[in-house]
Amino acid sequence: MALDRETVVRTALRVLDEVGLDGLTLRKLASALGVQAPALYWHFKNKQALLDEMATTVIMDSIGELTLLDMDGTWGEWAVAYGKMTRKMLLRYRDGAKVFSGTYLTDSALYAPMEAALRKFTAAGFSLEETIRGLSTLYCYTVGFTIEEQAVYPRPGERNEQYDLAKRAERIDGEKFPLALAVGEQVLTNFDERFEQGLQVIIRGLRP
């Protein structure tokens, strides 16, 4: 197999899906590629550089969905669609949200959907400063929410046994902490519904 940057990144994404971010080491990646770990340094100087390229690849794979977001609706409708699309993208890989957190996106093609988003908000009457604060809030909420979601469900339908509702209930003294006991269903289930509710809270706060 020819070892180029794309091959390394695509293999890294596959390994990520198998073992998660903590398990994704350069040694394990090299083994999956059938090379020695030092060979990877020809393409990436360290693991962070690899994560930057992985995050960029994930978003570039989804750039068609970004550009197809409805630009004819209201800014609020666009914001909901943006949040949902971003969460969907992050959920495609195990620990996808963690990979995105704090990474540097490397492809300048991403400035096109950014420009479209900025124009959408400024055309609705937001200042550029208000726009970037609003978009940053939406992005950070989506990444943070999805990190917590993937802690419970590393993969869709695959619950981390640490977050089993029955085990949680056993750890909580219901007489002392009845409300903490009662919210188990709320904090560990219904992620789709809770995510959209959170989006609406942000949008209400952003309205001029």
N, C-alpha and C positions, 0 to 999 in steps of 0.2 A: 504494500500500500504506500503510495507516494505521501510523504509527510509535508504538508503545506499548512498554512494558517487555518484555512477553512476546515481541513480534515481534523486538525487538532481541536478546534472549537466545537465542531459537530460531535466528535467523540466525547469531549468534555461534557456536553449537554446530555448525552446518553448516559454517561457515568453518573452525572448529577441526579438523573431521574432514578437511577438504581440505588445509590447510596446516600444521597443528600449532600448538602454543602460541607458538613463536617467531615464526611468520608471522602470528599473529592480532594485527593492529594495529587501532587505532581507525580509521585511514585506510582499511584494506582492508575493515573491517566497514561503514563508511559507504558505500563504493563498492558493496558487495553489496546494501545497502539502498536505493541510489539517492539518497543525501542527502549533505550536506557533514558533515565530522567534527564541527564544533561542535554540530550538532543532537543528537548523542548525549549531550552534557553536560546536556541537559534531563532525562535519565533516569539517568545514571550520572556521578558526579563525576570518576571516573578509571577506569583499566583494572582496578585491583584490586576496585573495587566491582562491576564487570561480572563478573569472575571469581567473586566471592562468590555472585552471583545465578545464574551458570551452574552452579556446584557444587550450589547448593540445588535448582535445577531438575532436575538429573540425579538427585539422591537422592529428590526428591519424585516423579519419574516411577517410581521403584523402591520407593516406600513400601509398595505392596501386597505386594511380595515380603518386605519387612522384617516386616510384620505377620503374614505367613503362615508365618514360621519356626516350626518345631515347638516349642511351649513345653511339651510333655508329656514330651519326652525328657530325658536327663541334661544337666547344664550343659556337659559336654564335647561332646556331640553337637550342642548348640545352637551352641557356639563354632565348630565346624567348619563348620556350615551358614552361620553369620554371615560367616566369613572367605571362603567360596566365593561367597556372594551379593555381598559387597562387591567382590571382585575382578571378578566378572562385570559388575557395574555400571560399574566403572572402565574396563573394556575396551570398553565400548560406543562410546567416542569416542577418537580419536587423542589421545594425551597426556592422557587422562582422569585418570590418577593425578596428574600434575603439576598439573592444574587444582585438584584437591582439596587438595593439599599446602599447608597454611597458610591456607586460606580460612576465612571466617566464614560459617556457615550462618545464613540470615536468617528461616526459617519456623519459628514456634513449634510447628507440628504435629509437628515432629521430636522433641519431648520425649516423645511417647507411646511410640514404640518404644524410646527411651532408658530410660524408666521400666520398661518390660517387661524389658529386658535387666538392669537393676540388680536387679529383683526376682528374676529367674531365678538370679542368682549369690548374692544374699544369702539366698535360701531354701535354697540348697545348703550354707550354712554359712560363706560368705565374709563378712568384714566389708565395710562400704561402701568403706573405703580399699583393701582387697585387690581388691575388685570393679573399682573404677575403674582401678587399676593393671593388672589383667588385661585389661580391655577396651581400654585405651589401647595395651597391648603388641600385642594382636591387630590393632587398627586400624593402628598405625604399621608393623607388619610387612607387612600387606596392601598398604598404599599404597607403601611402599618397594620391595617385591618387584615390584609392578606397574609402577612407574616403570622399573625395570631391564628388565623384560620388554618394555615398550613401546619401549625404546631399541633392542632387537633386532628386535622385530616392531611397527613403528608401527601397523600394522593387522593383524588376523588373517591369517596366511598370507603377509604381505608383509615379507620379511626385509630389514633394513637391510644393504646390501652391506658396510659397514664391519665387520660381525660375521660375515662369511663364514668358515666353518671352515678352508677351504684357505688363505685369506689369513692367517688367524691363525697357522696352522702354519708358514707361510713366515717369519713374524717371530720365531719362537722357536727358539733353538738347542737342539735336542732332547738333545744330549749334556750340556750344562750344566744344562738345566732340564727334565728328562724328566717330572717330575710336573706342572709348569705346562703342558707340551704335552698331557699325557694328559687333563687335566680339561676340554679344550675342549668335548667332547661333553656334559659334565655342566653346564657353566655357560651354554651357549648353546642347549640343547635341553631337552626334557622338562619344560617349565614347569608343566604341570598336576600331574605327579607330585611335583616338587620343592616346589611350593607346599603341597600337602597334607602332605608330610613335615615341612615347617617348622611347619605348624599343630600337628602332633602333638608336636613338640618343645616348643612353647609350652605346650600343654595338660598335658604331663607335668610341666613346671616349675611350673604353677599348682596342681596337685593338693594339697589340704591334707594 
